[in-house]
Amino acid sequence: MGLHGWWSEFGQTVEAVGDLVSVPARELAAAIGGGIPGVTVSGFKECATTGHTAVGLEVEVERPQDLAHPIRAIEPVAVVFTAQGGQPRVLALRDDFPDTPHQNWTPQGAPCSLCIDDRPWSEAKLTFRPADLVRRIQFWLAKAARGELHDTAQPPDPLFFISQLAMIVPRTALLPAAEPVELIGFVRQDNPALIITRVVADTDPRRSGLPRIVVVALRAQPQSMTRLRHAPVTLAALDAELQQAGICLDDEIRTRLKAWAGIANDSVRRLSSRIAIVVTFPVTAPDSTITDDVRAFISFETAGQIGVKWGLLANSKAAGVAGADNVFVRAVPEGTPSTDDIKIEPAQVHLAFDRELAATVAGQETPDRRRAVLVGGGALGSQIGVNLAREGRFSWTVVDNDHLLPHNMARHALLADEIGAPKALALARQMGWLLNESFTAMAGDVTKPDAELVKELAEAEVIIDASASVAVSRYLADLENASGRRLCVFFNPAGTAVVLLAESTDRSITLPDLEAQYHRLVQTDPVLDDHLRAEPGVRYSGSCRALTNRIPATNAALLSALGARGLVEALKSDQAAVRIWKVADTGAVQFIERRGATAHRAAVGDWTIIYDDDFLAELGRLRDGRLPHETGGVLLGIADMSRNSIHVVHALPEPEDSRGSPEGFERGVVGLKAAVSRAVESSLHQLSYVGEWHSHPRKSSPLPSAIDLAQIVWLGDELEHEGLPGLMAIAADDGAFAFVMPGPRSHAP
């Protein structure tokens, strides 16, 4: 084993530690002399020209019997401290040190540089100590010997160091295509090292007249991860690099240049463009995983100018053909290629943000391309739409009949440059720009759809109601020509909670059913006291209805994110559910969930009575609590006069002055009016008094008695002025029950 010649050529030997100029070098030598095991100092060197100091070390290595790389039991290394005080470099001084992963680039003929710490120096220096430096060297050498330098959780190192220039490329530019992908590029004044590209068809006037780039996309053969190196800066050097990866770049470029020659518009455009050779290098890690390292190599000259230098093309004027200076034709015969190197500039490649990248970053295996209609592009709808688009979810149609106004800026996902625009159009545009796609905007009333909106709703797989309108929610639930699953999401008035109603996949439990179950939950769960309390709104114009709720943006953002996540999770299950996220002043979030209860519908006269299993269970509990006596109370429900339907929501217990016995029941009145008023107001007047209920004793049927029949006539008379039928529910043994209305007896088993 011999030492690398670099050591003998570097600077002058320093005999004593105290004579070293570098303080870190003296500290390292002192620490080793103080007893760091497994390492000894072999010498010191200082370079008067650069001011750098090198400390030579002999490092003992813990090695396995079978070596993954030929690491010696004792390895000579040098730790180089720069005069500027940057991160010290660790060089392997053995002249035949093996080429391993996780080595830094070094110039041709220089020693191997060990990457012992992947942290930036700004972080690493906070904990830098000589003992830690030595341990990292020892660990690196030991792991190299065992073949464990690469952590399985760590992506493979790229082939090349980071370039100064970066290029954002749409994914489509890397896909195989019969015609070359043509891009236009522009550079931000505040970031000149970044080229942002769009397809040449981009008609944005802000980018007119910008330099065009024609893409040559290539894919190299997989190669093992090795030390980092600098990317080629000439076409000849890149050709030599790619030859090793199974690609003859010279032939690839020549074939294209000849094919592009001519006076047609396509030919003129391509040959007047710079060439971006975008190469995908598959890099195989030691654990056999493969990661693509994508690099671009951009020519300084246009494709036509390169063709002229190679003798393949001739400028049309030079060839005696009428045309402009940027028109190139085939050279016949071909000329002698110039010996000048064709310079190229390596560039990092960032794939443009699109659905695939969005889904990958969000942790999805594949993007979610289901067709979704979002009804409502307000504060909640806009944030849900943008958040889910950022995750690569759904192909969107946005429906809203409102325009963006200044007060919307308090909570909306859109920014002030969209003020005055239709919300649907602006939101669909922003979501489309995010994913480099086009989404549909419909600025109309969803309850009065035109033919196009009817078609969108019919073809949607998911319909999301974020309109905060009960009428819209019920309308969407009633759509017969739409099969998509429907979900409704809304803030409570105070902006302290977000509510999600998710229908079952088979739509046996619909949004109106869940609306009823949600109101029962609000009435019965103490956690939701004041849940629907409405604060005075803020007037944003002279209209009497121009009010908006007082909800801070932080609450809106937090709750919108929870609602968006809840939508995604709800769609993973076939079951219906009511879910509520409640945020405290501290920011803590409380989650309340109820499964959707099976709903039943009974036609009673001209009315449809809807009730669910949880309501029946509630009746059973109230009855069981008073047995052997009969009991009863009033029914609260949601009456929809336009549909002639009553959702029976909640049964209040008997008032305290009621009288019940095994033979009968007489409902009292103490506190009843206040209890009903409290329920109505706390539901924002969605609930109302819809009838009475009572129980029958043990071993009795739920069929109405003669007394019940007389009472139902009275009840019908009482509710007639409200436009409602009299409704009576009777509970009996084993969950048996009956609903009774005036007229012929009706029973819903």
Secondary structure, DSSP 8 states (H G I E B T S, - for coil): --B-HHHHHSSEEE--GGG-S-HHHHHHHHHHHTT-TTEEEEEEEE-TTT--EEEEEEEE----SS-SS---SEEEEEEEE-TT----EEEE-BTT----SSEE---TTS-EEE----S-HHHHGGG--HHHHHHHHHHHHHHHHHT--S-TTS----SB---SEEEEE-GGGGS--SS-EEEEEEEETTEEEEEEEEETT---GGGTT--EEEEEEEE---EE----B----BHHHHHHHHHTTT--HHHHHHHHHHHH-BSSHHHHHHHTSEEEEEEEEEEE-TTS-EEEEEEEEEEEEEHHHHHHHTTSEEETTTTT-SS-TT-EEE-SS------S--BEEEEEEEE---HHHHHHHTT-SS-EEEEEEEE--SHHHHHHHHHHHHTTEEEEEEE---B--GGGGGT-SS-GGGTTSBHHHHHHHHHHHHHTS--EEE-S-TTS--HHHHHHHHH-SEEEE-S--HHHHHHHHH-SS--SEEEEEEE-TTSSEEEEEE--TT-SS-HHHHHHHHHHHHHH-GGGTTTT-----EE-SSSTT-EE----HHHHHHHHHHHHHHHHHHHTSSS-EEEEEEE-TTS-EEEEEEE---EEEEEETTEEEEEEHHHHHHHHHHHHTTTTS--EEEEEEEEETTTTEEEEEEE----TT-EEETTEEE---TTHHHHHHHHHHHTTT--EEEEEEEE--TT--SS--HHHHHHHHHHHHHHHTTT----EEEE-GGG-EEEE-SSS-----
